[in-house]
Amino acid sequence: ADNQLAIADAGGIEPLVALIRDGTDALKEQACDALGVLALDNAGNQVAIADAGGIEPLVALIRDGTDALKETAIDVLRSLAFKNAGNQVA
């Protein structure tokens, strides 16, 4: 939990969201994995990822990504929605 906060406080969320939009497939997958871990049981990071525009590119990966990216994006969205009513509606 401490590292989750430290990464978010250091500005790590926005570049990860940018990578899921514009990176190579390999970078998208790694960025998704990182965002999923940052969001896991961390309501502050769940909100920060949504506020950074992370939900829309994750949904785009589910529509248009490779099968591996679809699976990874689904996992991240699950982490974002877990115990977070605001993200469940978004």
C-alpha positions as CSV (number, residue, x, y, z in Angstrom):
1,A,0.0,0.0,0.0
2,D,2.9,2.4,0.7
3,N,4.4,1.9,-2.7
4,Q,0.9,2.3,-4.3
5,L,0.7,5.8,-2.7
6,A,4.3,6.6,-3.5
7,I,3.9,5.8,-7.2
8,A,0.7,7.9,-7.4
9,D,2.2,10.8,-5.4
10,A,5.3,10.8,-7.8
11,G,2.9,11.3,-10.8
12,G,3.1,7.7,-12.0
13,I,-0.6,7.3,-13.0
14,E,-0.8,9.8,-15.8
15,P,2.1,8.3,-17.8
16,L,0.7,4.8,-17.4
17,V,-2.6,6.0,-18.7
18,A,-0.8,7.6,-21.7
19,L,0.9,4.3,-22.4
20,I,-2.4,2.4,-22.6
21,R,-3.5,4.9,-25.1
22,D,-0.5,5.3,-27.3
23,G,2.1,2.6,-26.4
24,T,3.0,-0.5,-28.3
25,D,0.9,-3.6,-27.4
26,A,3.7,-4.8,-25.1
27,L,3.8,-1.4,-23.3
28,K,0.0,-1.3,-23.1
29,E,-0.1,-4.7,-21.4
30,Q,2.6,-3.7,-18.9
31,A,0.9,-0.4,-18.2
32,C,-2.4,-2.2,-17.6
33,D,-0.8,-4.6,-15.2
34,A,0.8,-1.6,-13.3
35,L,-2.5,0.3,-13.1
36,G,-4.3,-2.9,-11.9
37,V,-1.9,-3.2,-9.1
38,L,-2.1,0.5,-8.2
39,A,-5.9,0.2,-8.1
40,L,-6.1,-3.0,-6.1
41,D,-7.8,-2.2,-2.8
42,N,-6.8,1.4,-3.1
43,A,-9.8,3.8,-3.4
44,G,-7.6,6.9,-3.8
45,N,-5.8,5.4,-6.8
46,Q,-9.0,4.0,-8.3
47,V,-10.3,7.6,-8.3
48,A,-7.0,9.0,-9.6
49,I,-6.9,6.5,-12.5
50,A,-10.4,7.4,-13.5
51,D,-9.6,11.2,-13.1
52,A,-6.6,10.7,-15.3
53,G,-8.8,9.5,-18.1
54,G,-8.0,5.8,-17.6
55,I,-11.4,4.2,-18.1
56,E,-12.0,5.2,-21.7
57,P,-8.7,3.7,-23.1
58,L,-9.3,0.6,-21.1
59,V,-12.7,0.2,-22.7
60,A,-11.2,0.9,-26.1
61,L,-8.7,-2.0,-25.5
62,I,-11.6,-4.3,-24.7
63,R,-13.2,-3.4,-28.0
64,D,-10.2,-3.2,-30.3
65,G,-7.2,-4.8,-28.5
66,T,-5.6,-8.2,-28.9
67,D,-7.1,-11.0,-26.8
68,A,-4.3,-10.6,-24.3
69,L,-4.9,-6.8,-24.0
70,K,-8.7,-7.5,-23.7
71,E,-8.0,-9.8,-20.7
72,T,-5.6,-7.4,-19.1
73,A,-8.0,-4.4,-19.5
74,I,-10.8,-6.4,-18.0
75,D,-8.7,-7.1,-15.0
76,V,-7.9,-3.4,-14.6
77,L,-11.5,-2.4,-14.9
78,R,-12.4,-5.0,-12.3
79,S,-9.9,-3.5,-9.9
80,L,-11.1,0.0,-10.6
81,A,-14.7,-0.9,-9.9
82,F,-14.1,-3.0,-6.8
83,K,-15.8,-1.3,-3.9
84,N,-15.9,2.0,-5.8
85,A,-19.5,3.1,-6.7
86,G,-18.3,6.1,-8.6
87,N,-16.2,4.1,-11.0
88,Q,-19.0,1.5,-11.4
89,V,-21.2,4.2,-12.8
90,A,-18.5,5.8,-15.0
